[in-house]
Amino acid sequence: MSHGTHTRRQLLRIGGVLSMLGAAAPFAAQLAAAGAAVGQSAPDYKALVCVFLFGGNDANNMVLATDQDSWSRYFATRNTGADPIALMPVGMAPTAIGATNSLTGRVSAAARPEAWGGVLPIAPRTIQTAPTGGGTRTFGLHPFMGPAKTLFDAGRLAVVANVGTLIRPVTRAQYEAKNVALPTNLFSHNDQQSTWQAGRVEGARRGWGGAFGDLLNGMNGTNALFTAVSAAGNAVFLSGENVVQYQMSTGAQPAVVINGQAGTSLFGSTVAPGRVRDVVRDTSAASLFAADYATTTGRSIGASGTLNSTFASAGVTGVLAAPAYRNPITGATETNSLAVQLQTVARMIAAAPALGIKRQVFFVSLGGWDSHDVQNTAQPNNLSKVANALSYFDEALGNIGGVNMREAVTTFTASDFSRTFNTNGDGTDHAWGGHHLVMGGAVKGGDIYGQFPTIGMDQTGFKNPDMTSSYFIPTTSVDQYGATLGRWMGVSETNLDLIFPNLKNMVNRGLNFL
């Protein structure tokens, strides 16, 4: 990324501010000073899209090691309980509903793995070997993630293995001896969602997406309000010190609705709507609260007018629509809310040139991943939604106003945590490290990054070095994952250390998937 040129006076001013702040200066002030420099950057466009899977995705059934050494322990562990969750091996054809599966001896049903066929093989470019000396690893994706396999094979999607919240690297021995610092409230939904998004437990006020926005919103001119955009409601991930996240409605036009703002008549008067708007936006009130409220409301009214006008243009309305979606378990047509959110993101990207926006961070989400029960019904449909939504978004980005924007947009998944490797009978419980997907034209796809863990629960003659109890200890930290994404966006190493304070504790400062 080019950082443009600065006058000697500008550089001295920036340097002077930083020197006065010092190493112990407040984080916000350091970012503000650094952001002044970044604001002079080259006029290109980049966007980062966070896809948050609320509830904790069982990544063990999303990306799987399929070599014989790994698969035998996987299948033995998960092919148990009242409703086993073990998937079928690569190459096994779907068993007709009502027929008996030759491998398990069970009668196939729509919500049972026997009916779905084997996992879909993928061939990573980098050969991995099992840490226990089990030989060359092979891998696969869930049977309902065919669109994701297509993206992986095309080189626009990568897997990042065994990611989780960490303060510093942790071994099994250290964890069991309790002599190493661990993230707070490891298995709490709210706390881990917040730690993933903001590096702190519930109550955090600033997220790392918002921090990226603080540094980069100077590139967005008068429309900097659209730097951090959520299509999924409020998210601490997008909250910055100076950046205010902009929350958008999804699906239909206009982009944002403020009831009555465009009205032409009120109580029979054609001038009354304008008078009301003036009153609402009056910041001269004696009450500071009233003045702040008026400022916020006025900003919202002005921004929504600008955005709705831009969204009505042909280049935005022409963005590829999200396709119809069929639930692979029930066969019913239903809304893929993730694809609808990504359609809004695609429209925002299409509007960026008209708005003069160069850097954006987006947040979308999909819930329903807390699969303590009936995992065979819930998770396969959710994984199918993710795969179909990513495929749709990739296709939409391929033609934004006649321009292929894939290189300019990187999309990544995040989740509270993964799930236990063993089953509780018909589901899984809260765990720790899990696998994630990264998609984009700039992504070095078709590969798995980070060390894929040893598969299997402890048993006679086997003790898994990568697992304690029933969950994997992460080998890649959220800080490393986020820093890799931030580096692609143009965030400097100095600022990455401010945003991800645990980065200095890690063996390396990120991965090379970008």
C-alpha positions as CSV (number, residue, x, y, z in Angstrom):
1,M,0.0,0.0,0.0
2,S,1.4,3.4,-0.9
3,H,1.4,6.0,1.9
4,G,1.7,8.9,-0.5
5,T,4.0,11.8,0.2
6,H,4.1,14.2,3.2
7,T,5.6,17.6,3.6
8,R,8.4,18.0,6.1
9,R,6.1,20.0,8.3
10,Q,3.4,17.2,8.3
11,L,6.0,14.6,9.3
12,L,7.4,16.8,12.0
13,R,3.9,17.4,13.4
14,I,3.0,13.7,13.4
15,G,6.3,12.8,14.9
16,G,6.0,15.5,17.5
17,V,2.6,14.3,18.6
18,L,3.8,10.7,18.9
19,S,6.9,11.7,20.9
20,M,4.8,13.7,23.3
21,L,2.4,10.8,23.8
22,G,5.1,8.3,24.5
23,A,4.8,4.5,24.8
24,A,2.3,4.8,27.6
25,A,0.0,7.2,25.8
26,P,-3.7,6.3,25.5
27,F,-4.4,4.0,22.7
28,A,-6.9,6.3,21.1
29,A,-4.5,9.2,20.9
30,Q,-1.8,7.1,19.3
31,L,-4.3,5.8,16.7
32,A,-5.5,9.4,16.0
33,A,-2.0,10.6,15.4
34,A,-1.2,7.6,13.2
35,G,-4.5,8.0,11.3
36,A,-3.5,11.5,10.2
37,A,-0.7,10.0,8.2
38,V,-2.7,7.1,6.8
39,G,-5.3,9.7,5.6
40,Q,-2.8,10.7,2.8
41,S,-2.8,7.3,1.3
42,A,-3.2,6.3,-2.3
43,P,-6.7,6.3,-3.9
44,D,-7.3,2.6,-4.1
45,Y,-10.1,0.5,-2.5
46,K,-10.1,-2.3,0.0
47,A,-12.7,-3.9,2.2
48,L,-12.7,-6.4,5.0
49,V,-15.9,-8.4,5.7
50,C,-16.3,-10.3,9.0
51,V,-18.8,-13.1,8.9
52,F,-19.5,-13.9,12.6
53,L,-21.1,-17.3,13.4
54,F,-22.8,-16.7,16.7
55,G,-23.1,-19.6,19.1
56,G,-19.9,-21.5,18.4
57,N,-19.5,-23.4,15.2
58,D,-18.4,-27.1,15.4
59,A,-15.5,-26.6,13.1
60,N,-14.6,-30.3,13.6
61,N,-17.5,-31.1,11.1
62,M,-16.7,-28.2,8.8
63,V,-13.1,-29.0,7.9
64,L,-11.9,-32.6,8.5
65,A,-8.7,-34.6,8.3
66,T,-9.5,-37.6,6.2
67,D,-6.3,-39.6,6.2
68,Q,-6.7,-43.0,7.7
69,D,-4.9,-42.2,10.9
70,S,-7.0,-39.2,11.6
71,W,-10.3,-40.5,10.2
72,S,-10.3,-43.7,12.3
73,R,-10.1,-41.7,15.5
74,Y,-12.6,-39.1,14.3
75,F,-15.2,-41.7,13.4
76,A,-14.7,-43.8,16.5
77,T,-15.3,-40.7,18.7
78,R,-18.3,-39.2,16.9
79,N,-20.1,-42.3,15.7
80,T,-21.7,-42.8,19.1
81,G,-24.7,-41.6,21.1
82,A,-28.4,-41.6,20.5
83,D,-28.0,-39.5,17.3
84,P,-24.3,-39.9,16.1
85,I,-22.8,-36.8,14.4
86,A,-19.9,-38.6,12.6
87,L,-19.9,-37.7,8.9
88,M,-19.4,-40.4,6.2
89,P,-16.0,-40.9,4.6
90,V,-14.9,-39.5,1.3
91,G,-16.4,-41.3,-1.6
92,M,-19.4,-42.9,0.1
93,A,-22.6,-42.3,-1.8
94,P,-25.7,-41.0,0.0
95,T,-27.8,-43.8,1.5
96,A,-31.4,-43.5,0.3
97,I,-33.8,-42.4,3.1
98,G,-35.3,-45.5,4.7
99,A,-32.4,-47.7,3.5
100,T,-29.7,-49.2,5.8
101,N,-26.2,-47.7,5.5
102,S,-23.6,-50.4,4.9
103,L,-21.0,-48.7,7.2
104,T,-23.1,-47.9,10.3
105,G,-25.9,-50.4,10.0
106,R,-28.4,-47.6,10.7
107,V,-31.5,-46.7,8.7
108,S,-30.9,-43.4,6.8
109,A,-33.0,-40.3,7.5
110,A,-32.9,-36.8,6.1
111,A,-31.3,-35.5,9.3
112,R,-28.6,-38.2,9.5
113,P,-25.1,-38.2,8.0
114,E,-25.8,-41.4,6.2
115,A,-28.2,-39.6,3.8
116,W,-25.7,-36.9,2.9
117,G,-22.9,-38.9,1.3
118,G,-19.2,-38.6,2.1
119,V,-17.3,-35.5,3.0
120,L,-16.0,-33.5,0.0
121,P,-12.3,-34.0,-0.6
122,I,-10.0,-31.0,-1.0
123,A,-6.3,-31.0,-1.9
124,P,-4.3,-28.3,-0.2
125,R,-1.3,-27.0,-2.0
126,T,0.9,-27.5,1.0
127,I,1.4,-31.0,2.3
128,Q,0.9,-31.4,6.0
129,T,2.0,-34.3,8.1
130,A,0.5,-35.4,11.4
131,P,2.3,-34.2,14.5
132,T,2.3,-37.7,15.9
133,G,4.1,-39.1,12.8
134,G,0.9,-40.5,11.2
135,G,2.1,-39.6,7.7
136,T,0.7,-37.3,5.0
137,R,-2.6,-35.6,5.9
138,T,-5.6,-35.4,3.6
139,F,-8.7,-33.2,4.1
140,G,-12.3,-32.7,3.3
141,L,-15.3,-30.3,3.8
142,H,-18.8,-31.1,5.1
143,P,-20.9,-32.7,2.4
144,F,-23.2,-29.6,2.2
145,M,-20.4,-27.2,1.5
146,G,-20.0,-27.9,-2.2
147,P,-19.9,-24.2,-3.2
148,A,-17.1,-23.7,-0.7
149,K,-15.1,-26.6,-2.2
150,T,-15.5,-24.9,-5.6
151,L,-14.0,-21.7,-4.2
152,F,-11.2,-23.6,-2.5
153,D,-10.4,-25.5,-5.8
154,A,-10.5,-22.2,-7.7
155,G,-7.9,-20.7,-5.3
156,R,-10.1,-18.0,-3.8
157,L,-10.8,-19.6,-0.4
158,A,-8.4,-20.8,2.2
159,V,-8.7,-22.6,5.6
160,V,-7.0,-21.3,8.7
161,A,-6.6,-24.1,11.1
162,N,-7.1,-24.2,14.9
163,V,-7.6,-20.5,15.7
164,G,-8.7,-19.3,19.1
165,T,-8.3,-16.6,21.7
166,L,-4.8,-16.7,23.3
167,I,-2.6,-14.5,25.5
168,R,0.5,-16.5,24.6
169,P,1.1,-19.9,23.1
170,V,-0.1,-22.8,25.3
171,T,0.9,-26.4,25.4
172,R,-1.1,-29.2,26.9
173,A,1.3,-29.6,29.7
174,Q,1.1,-25.9,30.6
175,Y,-2.7,-25.9,30.4
176,E,-2.9,-29.0,32.7
177,A,-0.3,-27.6,35.1
178,K,-2.2,-24.2,35.2
179,N,1.0,-22.3,34.9
180,V,0.3,-20.2,31.9
181,A,-2.0,-17.1,31.4
182,L,-5.3,-18.0,29.7
183,P,-8.0,-15.8,28.2
184,T,-10.8,-14.9,30.7
185,N,-14.0,-17.0,30.7
186,L,-12.9,-19.3,27.9
187,F,-16.2,-21.1,27.4
188,S,-18.6,-18.2,27.9
189,H,-20.5,-17.2,24.8
190,N,-20.7,-13.5,25.5
191,D,-17.2,-13.2,26.8
192,Q,-15.6,-15.1,23.9
193,Q,-17.7,-13.3,21.3
194,S,-16.3,-10.1,22.7
195,T,-12.8,-11.4,23.0
196,W,-12.8,-12.4,19.4
197,Q,-14.1,-9.1,18.3
198,A,-12.4,-6.7,20.7
199,G,-9.6,-8.6,22.6
200,R,-11.5,-8.2,25.9
201,V,-14.5,-9.9,27.7
202,E,-18.1,-8.6,27.6
203,G,-18.2,-4.9,28.2
204,A,-15.4,-4.0,25.8
205,R,-16.1,-0.8,24.0
206,R,-13.7,-0.9,21.0
207,G,-13.2,-3.7,18.5
208,W,-10.3,-4.3,16.1
209,G,-12.4,-3.7,13.0
210,G,-13.2,-0.3,14.5
211,A,-9.5,0.3,15.2
212,F,-8.7,-0.4,11.6
213,G,-11.4,2.1,10.7
214,D,-9.8,4.7,13.0
215,L,-6.6,4.4,11.1
216,L,-8.0,4.3,7.6
217,N,-11.1,6.5,7.7
218,G,-9.0,9.5,6.7
219,M,-9.1,8.0,3.2
220,N,-12.8,8.3,3.0
221,G,-13.2,12.1,2.9
222,T,-16.5,13.6,3.7
223,N,-18.2,10.2,3.9
224,A,-16.0,8.7,6.6
225,L,-19.2,7.8,8.4
226,F,-19.5,4.8,6.0
227,T,-16.1,3.4,7.0
228,A,-17.4,0.8,9.4
229,V,-20.7,-0.7,8.3
230,S,-22.9,-3.4,9.9
231,A,-25.6,-5.3,8.2
232,A,-26.3,-7.3,11.3
233,G,-27.0,-4.8,14.1
234,N,-24.7,-3.5,16.7
235,A,-21.2,-5.2,16.9
236,V,-18.4,-4.2,19.2
237,F,-16.1,-5.4,16.4
238,L,-16.8,-2.2,14.4
239,S,-16.7,0.3,17.4
240,G,-13.7,2.6,17.1
241,E,-12.4,5.5,19.1
242,N,-13.5,7.9,16.4
243,V,-15.3,5.7,13.9
244,V,-19.0,5.2,14.6
245,Q,-20.4,2.0,13.2
246,Y,-23.1,2.6,10.6
247,Q,-25.9,0.1,10.9
248,M,-27.9,-0.7,7.7
249,S,-31.1,-2.4,6.9
250,T,-30.8,-5.3,4.4
251,G,-32.5,-6.5,1.3
252,A,-34.8,-3.9,-0.2
253,Q,-34.4,-0.3,-1.1
254,P,-33.8,2.2,0.3
255,A,-30.6,1.4,2.1
256,V,-31.7,3.1,5.3
257,V,-35.1,4.1,6.4
258,I,-35.8,7.0,8.7
259,N,-39.6,7.2,9.0
260,G,-41.1,10.5,7.7
261,Q,-37.8,12.2,6.7
262,A,-38.9,12.4,3.1
263,G,-42.5,13.4,3.8
264,T,-44.1,16.2,1.8
265,S,-47.0,16.9,4.2
266,L,-47.6,17.0,7.9
267,F,-50.9,18.0,9.5
268,G,-51.9,19.3,6.1
269,S,-48.9,21.6,5.8
270,T,-46.3,21.3,3.1
271,V,-43.7,23.2,5.1
272,A,-44.2,21.4,8.4
273,P,-41.9,18.4,7.6
274,G,-39.0,20.8,7.1
275,R,-39.8,22.6,10.3
276,V,-39.8,19.4,12.3
277,R,-36.5,18.3,10.7
278,D,-35.0,21.7,11.7
279,V,-36.2,21.3,15.3
280,V,-34.9,17.7,15.6
281,R,-31.5,18.8,14.2
282,D,-31.2,22.0,16.4
283,T,-27.9,21.7,18.4
284,S,-28.3,24.9,20.3
285,A,-30.2,23.5,23.2
286,A,-28.9,24.3,26.7
287,S,-28.9,20.6,27.5
288,L,-25.7,18.8,26.4
289,F,-27.7,15.6,26.0
290,A,-30.2,17.3,23.8
291,A,-27.4,18.9,21.7
292,D,-25.7,15.6,21.3
293,Y,-28.9,13.8,20.4
294,A,-29.6,16.5,17.8
295,T,-26.1,16.1,16.4
296,T,-26.5,12.3,16.1
297,T,-30.0,12.5,14.6
298,G,-28.9,15.2,12.1
299,R,-25.9,13.1,11.1
300,S,-28.2,10.1,10.6
301,I,-30.7,12.0,8.5
302,G,-28.0,13.5,6.3
303,A,-26.1,10.3,5.9
304,S,-29.2,8.3,5.1
305,G,-30.2,10.8,2.4
306,T,-26.8,10.6,0.8
307,L,-26.8,6.8,0.9
308,N,-30.3,6.3,-0.3
309,S,-29.7,8.6,-3.2
310,T,-26.5,6.7,-4.1
311,F,-28.2,3.3,-3.7
312,A,-30.9,4.3,-6.2
313,S,-28.3,4.6,-8.9
314,A,-28.1,1.9,-11.7
315,G,-24.7,0.7,-10.6
316,V,-26.0,-0.2,-7.1
317,T,-29.5,-1.5,-8.1
318,G,-27.8,-3.7,-10.7
319,V,-25.8,-5.7,-8.1
320,L,-26.5,-9.5,-8.4
321,A,-29.5,-10.5,-6.2
322,A,-29.1,-13.2,-3.6
323,P,-30.5,-16.4,-5.0
324,A,-33.2,-18.5,-3.5
325,Y,-32.1,-21.0,-0.9
326,R,-33.2,-24.6,-0.2
327,N,-32.7,-26.2,3.2
328,P,-30.9,-29.4,2.5
329,I,-32.5,-31.2,5.4
330,T,-36.1,-30.3,5.0
331,G,-36.1,-29.4,1.3
332,A,-38.0,-26.2,2.1
333,T,-37.2,-22.9,0.5
334,E,-36.2,-20.4,3.1
335,T,-34.3,-17.1,3.5
336,N,-30.6,-17.3,3.7
337,S,-30.1,-14.2,5.9
338,L,-26.4,-14.3,5.5
339,A,-26.6,-14.0,1.7
340,V,-29.1,-11.1,2.1
341,Q,-26.7,-9.3,4.4
342,L,-23.8,-9.9,1.9
343,Q,-26.0,-8.5,-0.9
344,T,-26.2,-5.2,1.2
345,V,-22.5,-5.3,1.6
346,A,-22.1,-5.8,-2.2
347,R,-24.3,-2.8,-2.8
348,M,-22.3,-0.7,-0.4
349,I,-19.1,-1.6,-2.3
350,A,-20.8,-0.7,-5.5
351,A,-21.7,2.7,-4.0
352,A,-18.2,3.3,-2.8
353,P,-16.8,5.2,-5.9
354,A,-19.7,7.6,-5.9
355,L,-19.2,8.2,-2.2
356,G,-15.5,8.6,-2.4
357,I,-14.8,5.8,-0.1
358,K,-11.4,3.9,-0.2
359,R,-11.4,1.7,2.9
360,Q,-14.3,-0.1,4.6
361,V,-14.8,-2.7,7.3
362,F,-18.1,-4.7,7.3
363,F,-19.8,-7.0,9.8
364,V,-22.4,-9.7,8.9
365,S,-23.5,-12.6,11.0
366,L,-25.5,-15.9,11.2
367,G,-26.8,-17.3,14.5
368,G,-27.9,-20.8,15.5
369,W,-24.6,-22.5,16.0
370,D,-25.0,-23.4,19.7
371,S,-25.5,-27.1,18.9
372,H,-25.8,-28.8,22.3
373,D,-28.7,-30.8,20.8
374,V,-30.0,-31.9,17.4
375,Q,-26.7,-30.9,15.7
376,N,-27.6,-33.1,12.7
377,T,-30.6,-30.9,12.0
378,A,-29.1,-27.4,12.7
379,Q,-25.5,-27.3,11.8
380,P,-25.6,-28.8,8.3
381,N,-28.2,-26.2,7.2
382,N,-26.1,-23.4,8.6
383,L,-22.9,-24.7,6.9
384,S,-24.9,-24.9,3.7
385,K,-26.0,-21.3,4.2
386,V,-22.4,-20.2,4.7
387,A,-21.1,-22.0,1.7
388,N,-23.9,-20.7,-0.5
389,A,-23.7,-17.1,0.8
390,L,-19.9,-17.0,0.2
391,S,-20.3,-18.4,-3.3
392,Y,-23.0,-15.8,-4.0
393,F,-20.9,-13.0,-2.7
394,D,-17.9,-14.1,-4.7
395,E,-20.0,-14.1,-7.9
396,A,-21.5,-10.7,-7.1
397,L,-18.0,-9.2,-6.5
398,G,-16.9,-10.6,-9.8
399,N,-19.0,-7.9,-11.6
400,I,-19.6,-4.7,-9.6
401,G,-20.6,-2.1,-12.2
402,G,-18.6,-4.0,-14.8
403,V,-15.5,-4.3,-12.5
404,N,-14.1,-7.5,-10.9
405,M,-13.8,-6.4,-7.2
406,R,-12.7,-9.8,-5.8
407,E,-9.1,-8.6,-5.3
408,A,-10.2,-5.7,-3.3
409,V,-12.4,-7.6,-0.8
410,T,-11.4,-10.1,1.8
411,T,-14.1,-12.0,3.7
412,F,-13.3,-14.1,6.8
413,T,-15.3,-16.1,9.4
414,A,-15.2,-15.8,13.2
415,S,-17.1,-17.5,16.0
416,D,-17.3,-17.7,19.8
417,F,-15.3,-20.9,19.8
418,S,-15.5,-24.4,18.3
419,R,-17.2,-27.4,20.0
420,T,-16.0,-30.5,21.9
421,F,-14.5,-33.2,19.7
422,N,-16.6,-35.8,21.4
423,T,-20.4,-35.9,21.3
424,N,-22.8,-35.5,24.1
425,G,-25.2,-37.9,22.4
426,D,-26.8,-35.7,19.8
427,G,-24.7,-32.6,19.9
428,T,-21.5,-30.9,21.2
429,D,-20.6,-28.5,23.9
430,H,-18.4,-25.4,24.3
431,A,-14.7,-25.8,23.4
432,W,-11.8,-23.6,22.2
433,G,-9.7,-23.8,19.0
434,G,-11.5,-24.1,15.6
435,H,-11.0,-23.7,11.9
436,H,-12.0,-20.7,9.8
437,L,-12.5,-19.7,6.2
438,V,-11.0,-16.7,4.4
439,M,-12.2,-15.8,0.9
440,G,-11.1,-13.2,-1.7
441,G,-9.1,-12.6,-4.9
442,A,-6.1,-11.5,-2.8
443,V,-6.3,-14.7,-0.7
444,K,-3.7,-17.4,-1.5
445,G,-6.5,-19.9,-1.6
446,G,-6.6,-23.6,-2.1
447,D,-4.5,-24.2,1.0
448,I,-4.7,-24.8,4.8
449,Y,-2.7,-22.4,6.9
450,G,-1.5,-23.1,10.4
451,Q,-1.0,-26.5,12.0
452,F,-4.0,-28.7,11.7
453,P,-4.2,-30.5,15.0
454,T,-3.8,-34.2,15.8
455,I,-7.2,-35.9,15.7
456,G,-8.6,-38.1,18.5
457,M,-9.5,-38.4,22.1
458,D,-7.0,-39.9,24.6
459,Q,-7.2,-43.7,24.7
460,T,-5.0,-46.7,25.5
461,G,-1.7,-46.1,23.9
462,F,-2.7,-42.7,22.5
463,K,-2.5,-39.3,24.2
464,N,-3.3,-36.3,21.9
465,P,-0.7,-33.6,22.3
466,D,-3.0,-30.9,20.8
467,M,-6.0,-31.6,23.0
468,T,-6.9,-31.3,26.6
469,S,-10.1,-32.8,27.9
470,S,-12.3,-32.8,24.8
471,Y,-11.2,-29.6,23.0
472,F,-8.3,-28.4,20.9
473,I,-5.8,-25.9,22.3
474,P,-5.4,-23.2,19.6
475,T,-2.2,-23.0,17.7
476,T,-3.0,-19.8,15.9
477,S,-4.2,-16.8,18.0
478,V,-7.0,-14.4,17.1
479,D,-4.3,-11.7,17.2
480,Q,-2.3,-13.4,14.5
481,Y,-5.4,-14.0,12.4
482,G,-6.5,-10.4,12.8
483,A,-3.0,-8.9,12.3
484,T,-2.7,-10.8,8.9
485,L,-6.0,-9.2,7.8
486,G,-5.0,-5.8,9.1
487,R,-1.6,-5.9,7.4
488,W,-3.4,-6.5,4.1
489,M,-5.6,-3.5,4.8
490,G,-2.5,-1.3,5.2
491,V,-2.2,-1.1,9.0
492,S,1.4,-0.7,10.1
493,E,3.3,-3.1,12.3
494,T,3.5,-0.4,15.0
495,N,-0.3,0.0,15.0
496,L,-0.9,-3.8,14.9
497,D,0.9,-4.0,18.2
498,L,-1.4,-1.4,19.6
499,I,-4.5,-3.1,18.3
500,F,-3.4,-6.6,19.2
501,P,-1.3,-6.3,22.4
502,N,-0.8,-10.1,22.6
503,L,0.8,-10.2,19.2
504,K,4.3,-9.7,20.7
505,N,3.9,-12.9,22.7
506,M,3.5,-15.1,19.6
507,V,6.2,-17.0,17.8
508,N,5.2,-15.3,14.5
509,R,3.2,-12.2,13.7
510,G,0.7,-13.8,11.4
511,L,0.2,-16.2,8.5
512,N,0.8,-15.8,4.8
513,F,-2.7,-16.4,3.5
514,L,-2.7,-12.9,2.1
